[in-house]
Amino acid sequence: MNLQRSAIIVFYEPCLSSLQLEQSRGRIYRIGQERRCEYIHLSTEGTVEAKTWQSVRNGVDVNDRMLLEWAREQYLS
């Protein structure tokens, strides 16, 4: 298998950061890319995983949000 020519990426678990998602997507889209790139996101409807994917696609950094919520709980309790 020649990964340098790959044009398909399959995500088996959600990224927790929109920046991480874009970096992952950028790994198959390279200068001189001629083939259309495909991104496949596997998740089950109605789960936390699906909601995480939707948040990340909308540009929300789930890592930051989780850390902020944890910090609020630590310092407000």
Order of alpha helices (4+ residues) and beta strands (2+ residues): beta-alpha-beta-alpha-alpha
